[in-house]
Amino acid sequence: MPLIEQTLRQLTATLDDLSALGQMQGAALDQAEALDLEELVADVLQVLEPQQRAARARVTVDVAARPVVSYPRAGLRTIVLNLLSNAFKYADPARPGRVHVSLWLDAGQPVLWVKDNGLGFDAAAHGPDLFQLFRRFHNHVDGTGVGLYLVNRLVQATGGHIEVDSRVGEGATFRVYLGLR
């Protein structure tokens, strides 16, 4: 019976994630609005507080380059939520988590950085598969493989793209080019 219950939980989580995927892809087309990025990150961290505590993670934020960005609210919140959630979920249990969120400008385009010191993965080997639906590289924690797919779709819908650097044992850095809407 436990195997059936576990399978049902995983199926329910997958269906919930797919439902959220459909809703969020629609949100990517929402009107862009001026968003206080530091405030948005603080709101997301409040939601993720239990995961942050479990990862023993310290989060620093530096958005001085552009404290206000123009982006659809639900889309940017989902991007930040997924990237921070992953940073906490894949923290290295051997050390306290360190996550740095920053925003830089590249030729006037805002680039959101989320850098962590977690478990990392072999980006050179898995890079092309990273944003595929249901793709996962760590199986020791729960997940459905929808989060990064959703983040990528949201970013692409606004004309942006994502770059990732990661090595096993060295954490990961996600650079989200938010697009020029």
Number of C-alpha atoms within 10 A of each C-alpha: 6 7 8 9 10 11 12 12 12 15 13 12 15 17 13 12 18 17 11 16 19 11 12 19 18 14 18 22 15 14 11 17 12 12 16 14 24 18 12 16 18 12 14 18 18 11 12 15 15 12 18 23 13 14 21 17 21 14 17 11 16 15 17 12 12 15 16 17 18 18 22 20 18 18 25 24 16 20 21 22 21 18 21 25 20 18 29 27 20 22 27 21 12 8 12 16 24 21 24 17 21 21 24 19 12 9 7 9 14 22 23 21 24 22 24 29 23 29 21 22 20 16 16 11 10 14 15 9 14 18 20 16 15 15 17 17 12 13 8 8 8 10 18 19 18 20 26 20 17 25 26 18 20 27 21 16 19 19 13 19 18 17 11 16 17 22 16 12 14 16 23 25 22 18 20 22 23 23 18 12 13
